[in-house]
Amino acid sequence: MRIARFSIDGNVAFGAVEGDKPGELVLDIIKGIPFADFELSGTKVPVSKVRLLPPVLPNKVVAFGRNYADHARELGNEVPDAPFAFFKPSTSVIGPGDEIQYPSFSEELHHEAELAVVIGRMCREVPRARVKDVIFGYTCANDVTARDVQKREKQWARAKGFDTSCPLGPWVETELDPGDLTIQLTVDGQQRQLGRTSEMIHSIEDLIVNITEAMTLLPGDVILTGTPAGVGPLNVGDEVAVTIEGIGTLTNKVVKRG
């Protein structure tokens, strides 16, 4: 099931996405919230009549770096022996169609297409065999990075945590095998990144076991699983699109901040 979060007439709701053709998608509005037992209301609205929002509002975004060997090497980094985590704040999250604001303190903004895991229940110290039980679903993400700032500062809070640096969407797919999916990113229609989730160094199970050893995850929290090779610059006016097999396409435009 594809579950979207959206606004219409000033109200925010969740809905199950129905249909296959982009111009004919409709939302069956959900009674309640999708992280608990819910029912479909039967009230339907075309996707074209609503504004899609970030599919979740995470308490925290836990991101894992250098989880694809080719990406680690393209930036001159060693491949880590263990998962390497950092954070993006909730204020970095935007949704499909929202604008990525080029930060005033950077002159080298990069795109990073990623598979995002959405957590469905509060969990801590999750054993490997139970990882699937805590996953709500999957969505597309773009770990937008101020690369020059990342290089010169010892930690990545500003480089990867600035406002609008975490586009998510367009919805959450709850029924998906994430083991070998195509991840693609284009800028103004030109392909920049192309990889497969099977190329991850550390699996989704590895990542969730690793982070829940240290902290509690809450429903709606997001795990970013790393980016394949091909990261590169974004400029004001660019339209960047992340497409993941079985999920859909997340599109955002880069604008000047201010």
NULUM-101491 format. One record per residue: residue in three letters; x, z, y of N, C-alpha, C in turn. Coordinates in steps of 0.001 Angstrom, whole numbers, plus 500000, padded with zeros to 6 digits. Example, Ala and Ser with C-alpha at 12.3 -4.5 7.8 and 13.67 -1.06 7.14 Angstrom:
BEGIN
ALA513190507800494310512300507800495500513200507800496700;SER512850507080497750513670507140498940512900507870500030;
This chain:
BEGIN
MET500840500000498808500000500000500000500878500000501246;ARG500498499179502216501170499165503507500366500036504468;ILE501022501026505063500336501935505974500983501842507346;ALA500154501529508332500621501373509706500051502481510574;ARG500757502762511627500276503677512665500045502829513902;PHE498909503048514574498559502136515659497714502848516711;SER497599502207517854496726502712518904495706501650519258;ILE494489502105519577493418501224520006492481502025520897;ASP492202501482522051491298502139523014491736503568523323;GLY493039503781523383493561505086523732493636506073522593;ASN493241505667521402493278506537520234494369506096519270;VAL494990507064518586496038506779517614495514507088516224;ALA495769506182515289495282506360513918496241505687512945;PHE496040505978511666496731505282510592495747504339509914;GLY496264503251509373495415502322508650496161501624507536;ALA495434501250506504496001500470505406495932499000505780;VAL497074498334505693497162496926506083496675496058504934;GLU495736495171505237495191494256504237495431492825504678;GLY495695491946503691495910490535503975497362490152503828;ASP497607488841503800498963488328503613499433487453504764;LYS498513486760505433498905485868506512498976486647507820;PRO500084486497508586500280487294509806499093487286510764;GLY498451486160510946497349486088511900496031486611511371;GLU496005487013510100494742487437509486494797488862508957;LEU495817489628509317495944491000508833494898491900509475;VAL494346492798508677493395493774509190493830495169508747;LEU493345496176509466493633497572509168492353498277508755;ASP492381498898507574491287499758507135491664501172507568;ILE490950501720508530491332502984509150491269504128508137;ILE492309504932508131492433506059507211491764507292507795;LYS491022508005506945490484509310507321491574510356507067;GLY492025511012508124493080512012507968494446511404508175;ILE495450512015507529496822511545507646497324511137506267;PRO498250510181506208498650509640504903499555510556504082;PHE500041511656504651500933512541503900500175513549503040;ALA498849513512503113498001514341502264496981513426501607;ASP496107513990500799495054513178500211494211512572501324;PHE493947511284501226493167510628502272492230509598501667;GLU491278509182502489490345508135502090490381507010503109;LEU490070505819502653489895504697503562488471504730504099;SER488341504572505397487031504715506026486124503517505799;GLY486727502367505518485933501139505432485733500476506778;THR486125501187507847486085500595509190487350499789509391;LYS487197498522509680488355497633509733488493497002511116;VAL489764496811511503490073496222512800491237495255512613;PRO491197494090513237492316493150513121493601493728513724;VAL494721493480513071496008493924513601496254493321514984;SER495745492128515198495946491452516486495251492168517644;LYS494342493088517343493587493791518380494146495183518682;VAL495222495569517995495780496907518186497232496795518610;ARG497788497932519007499228498013519260499846498803518119;LEU500739498158517379501439498862516316502454499820516926;LEU502471501045516414503376502093516868504455502315515816;PRO505478503127516114506385503514515030505558504057513872;PRO505819503630512652504948504008511538504899505496511265;VAL505932506232511703505960507687511632506658508210512874;LEU506422509498513179507160510188514232508009511256513550;PRO509234510930513183510047511857512400510489513071513199;ASN510565514192512517511204515366513092512690515110513273;LYS513248514360512325514665513983512410514886512681511648;VAL515871511937512110516331510734511425517738511025510926;VAL517899511042509616519217511239509008519745509867508621;ALA520863509478509192521433508152508942522745508285508184;PHE522969507353507281524205507345506503525040506134506882;GLY526291506393507232527176505325507672528069504807506558;ARG528533503577506757529529502962505866529090502992504402;ASN527807502654504176527272502691502816527267501314502162;TYR527814500314502847528054498989502280529541498694502486;ALA530238498375501429531691498227501503532117497155502497;ASP531432496018502494531827494931503392531658495326504853;HIS530619496112505144530432496571506528531526497543506929;ALA531870498473506042532949499408506357534231498655506677;ARG534520497648505865535769496896506043535746496047507312;GLU534577495492507670534550494609508836534851495367510123;LEU534654496688510115534984497503511282536301498247511108;GLY537035497902510029538343498494509808538319499915509313;ASN537220500293508619537080501662508124537265501733506615;GLU537665502899506146537754503149504719536355503326504133;VAL536205502962502879534940503202502182534894504678501799;PRO533869505423502244533854506870501984533600507194500517;ASP534243508243500048534042508689498667532677509345498479;ALA532177509993499530530894510694499479530021510197500626;PRO528701510382500536527822509965501638528240510588502961;PHE528135509790504007528632510163505332527445510139506292;ALA526948511320506697525693511410507445525917511678508926;PHE524977511190509746524880511544511152523389511539511510;PHE523066511873512750521660512011513137521310511124514319;LYS520078510676514336519491510053515505518278510896515890;PRO518128511280517161517023512148517540515674511425517504;SER514622512221517488513278511639517453513007510782518686;THR513664511102519805513470510341521038514101508955520987;SER514881508678519949515470507339519800514497506360519153;VAL513407506865518583512517506034517772511558505218518641;ILE511482503931518347510486503040518940509862502221517818;GLY508805501497518143508080500746517136508235499252517275;PRO507513498497516450507583497038516511507078496525517856;GLY507818495591518426507425495024519706507893495815520907;ASP508359497052520684508867497846521801510237497330522231;GLU510619497680523441511866497163524006513050498084523711;ILE514150497483523297515427498180523196516074498132524568;GLN516310499298525153516887499349526492518412499454526401;TYR519069498457526958520536498422526921521066499596527740;PRO521792500533527122522220501726527856523236501400528944;SER523114502098530064523977501826531211525428502222530961;PHE525670503090529966527029503595529711527773502774528665;SER527204501631528257527841500805527227527942499359527684;GLU528981498695527160529134497264527396529226496495526087;GLU528916497157524971529013496505523663527947497088522726;LEU526766496518522804525644496967521977525583496126520715;HIS525443496783519547525390496083518265524088496377517528;HIS523686495413516707522551495574515795523055496019514428;GLU522200496751513687522498497140512311521178497214511537;ALA520901496208510723519679496172509923519788497159508760;GLU518726497941508534518783498950507479517419499141506798;LEU517476499488505522516295499974504814516129501449505163;ALA514925501822505592514630503210505925513700503801504869;VAL514013505023504473513195505777503520512386506806504301;VAL511087506849504061510220507824504720509881508932503720;ILE510130510158504129509881511317503268508400511698503315;GLY507848512048502153506414512308502070506030513762501940;ARG506981514627501643506655516050501488507854516910501850;MET507581518148502225508677519065502538509514519270501288;CYS510826519184501433511677519291500250513049519814500626;ARG513674520475499657515021521003499811515662521064498431;GLU516956520802498372517697520829497115516974520017496030;VAL516731518770496353515980517892495452516883517445494305;PRO516498517690493061517286517177491936517110515668491818;ARG518116515015491296518089513554491205516823513045490512;ALA516378513722489491515209513269488730513912513359489519;ARG513933514119490637512702514315491414512721513571492742;VAL513727512788492992513836512116494289512617511243494572;LYS512169510475493602511025509591493834509779510365494233;ASP509681511614493799508497512423494103508402512790495573;VAL509529512773496296509501513187497701509481511997498657;ILE509502510788498115509511509588498955508087509099499177;PHE507730508937500437506430508377500798506443506856500734;GLY507529506256501222507620504802501221508843504329501988;TYR508805503048502352509981502395502930509558501531504114;THR510449501425505090510191500574506237511500499948506713;CYS511409499077507703512588498427508286513115499268509443;ALA514417499224509633515034499953510740516169499131511332;ASN516473499429512584517625498844513270518392499993513899;ASP519560500293513342520399501376513848521233500832515010;VAL520577500664516162521242500065517319522360501006517793;THR523523500419518039524729501222518268525502500731519487;ALA525867501673520357526795501366521444528202501424520857;ARG528690500277520410529919500260519604531138500738520386;ASP531223500368521652532377500802522438532391502320522613;VAL531220502898522768531122504350522903531441505019521573;GLN530979504434520492531286504978519165532791505018518927;LYS533490503978519381534930503902519147535703504930519955;ARG535251505232521171536062506098522027535654507574521983;GLU534463507882521449534033509274521375534145509770519938;LYS534525511000519758534816511516518424533573511721517575;GLN532445511931518192531197512014517431530195511024518046;TRP529130510749517323528326509558517607526988509841518286;ALA526825511030518842525520511400519383525039510422520456;ARG525893510058521382525490509135522444525467507698521932;ALA526446507335521120526574505948520671525389505493519825;LYS524820506413519057523751506044518142522440506793518391;GLY522450507718519356521267508526519574520556508301520887;PHE520960507293521658520333507073522964518883506600522790;ASP518091506785523816516685506383523778516559504913523393;THR515629504614522511515275503273521999516259502738520975;SER517186503569520478518211503081519550517767503069518091;CYS516503503420517818516053503464516423514692502795516251;PRO514629501471516364513380500785516047513015500960514570;LEU511735501247514314511204501381512958509915500571512851;GLY509652500012511650508380499319511444508517498089510577;PRO507493497266510488506239497405511245505253498398510626;TRP505488498749509361504642499701508642505441500276507493;VAL504850501197506756505491501782505583504883501156504336;GLU505732500659503453505291500148502152505496501262501127;THR504394501710500521504471502865499617504724502477498169;GLU504558501222497835504720500779496445505801499712496396;LEU507034500164496197508161499250496291509322499787495483;ASP509978498911494745511232499253494081512359498843495028;PRO513092499803495586514090499473496606515444499055496051;GLY515550498903494741516854498745494121517599497461494435;ASP516886496368494715517575495093494937516742494209495856;LEU516670494597497121515884493879498119516803493138499093;THR516362491989499553517088491257500587516870491914501942;ILE517960492128502672517914492604504060518488491496504934;GLN517712491097505937518159490009506814517923490400508265;LEU518842489999509137518649490200510572518952488910511309;THR518086488593512265518294487421513113518282487847514573;VAL519009487098515391518971487249516834518573485901517415;ASP517442485878518089516880484628518614516789483562517527;GLY516417483993516339516207483079515225517448482716514442;GLN518620483130514896519864482803514216520278483971513308;GLN520528483667512043520860484718511090522209485352511406;ARG522231486664511447523453487426511677523841488243510441;GLN522858488871509811523126489718508649522286489255507466;LEU522891489317506287522184489003505052522853489786503933;GLY522095490673503313522635491479502232521537491922501298;ARG521901492737500318520937493242499351521148494747499184;THR520057495450498967520156496900498807520961497284497569;SER521081496377496624521886496657495426523369496779495751;GLU523770496397496971525165496495497392525510497868497967;MET524547498763498056524840500107498570525900500791497707;ILE526808501498498352527801502282497626527138503504496995;HIS526378504216497805525666505403497347524177505090497328;SER523522505351496207522114505009496037521223505908496878;ILE519953505534496966518986506371497675518930507760497048;GLU519009507828495725519042509130495059520241509948495515;ASP521409509294495595522620509974496060522411510557497462;LEU521823509762498340521685510159499740520736511339499889;ILE519613511296499196518632512372499337519126513652498673;VAL519766513535497523520362514718496904521392515324497856;ASN522208514488498455523268514948499346522719515701500545;ILE521762515133501249521309515755502496520435516968502227;THR519661516960501132518791518117500878519554519296500294;GLU520801519095499914521657520233499596521890521095500838;ALA521818520454502007522156521130503260520943521538504072;MET519854520768504007518739521023504915517411520618504308;THR516357521146504902514991520828504499514539519550505198;LEU513939518657504435513311517468504997511812517703505081;LEU511195517160506122509771517339506367509033516019506217;PRO507731516061505955506959514818505884507125513987507152;GLY507432512717506971507667511829508104509107511697508511;ASP509985512567508012511412512387508288511891511061507695;VAL512924510509508302513401509171507939514873509245507541;ILE515199508540506466516573508395506012516982506935506204;LEU518037506700506986518595505351507117519727505204506112;THR519708504112505360520543503990504165521799503156504353;GLY522116502761505583523316501966505826522997500504506059;THR523970499788506585523762498391506954524765497484506240;PRO524330496302505835525279495342505260526168494729506336;ALA527124493934505918528052493295506851527323492333507784;GLY527992492005508885527449491036509823526975491626511124;VAL527266492913511356526845493521512612527515492784513764;GLY526829492791514913527381492057516042526632492347517317;PRO527019491673518402526540492043519729525094491662519998;LEU524466492499520827523155492222521399523308492144522912;ASN522576491209523513522604491047524959521198491142525525;VAL521118491471526794519826491525527461519128490175527304;GLY517862490214526884517085489007526659517004488591525208;ASP517882489137524348517862488790522923516614489340522242;GLU516116488578521282515063489066520395515666489260519016;VAL515647490492518528516293490837517267515224491186516247;ALA515357490638515028514346490821513987515008491234512682;VAL514521492329512108514961492813510802513866492495509793;THR514231491781508735513266491449507682513781492005506362;ILE512929492770505668513284493305504364512248492844503351;GLU512739492300502262511897491792501194510897492855500746;GLY509639492472500660508608493378500190508021494279501258;ILE508594494261502456508080495111503541507522494258504673;GLY508380493509505350507932492702506474509045492569507480;THR508660492286508728509624492022509789509382492934510987;LEU510464493524511461510470494380512656511166493618513768;THR510451493367514862510995492565515948510985493368517251;ASN512095493293517970512227493970519265513040493095520210;LYS512820493269521489513572492540522501514462493500523285;VAL515652493027523636516602493829524393516369493593525896;VAL516242494685526634516036494589528078517061495470528798;LYS517213495223530080518098496057530884517428497400531154;ARG518178498469530952517616499796531210517478500015532700;GLY516350500623533067516177500887534484514801500598534960;
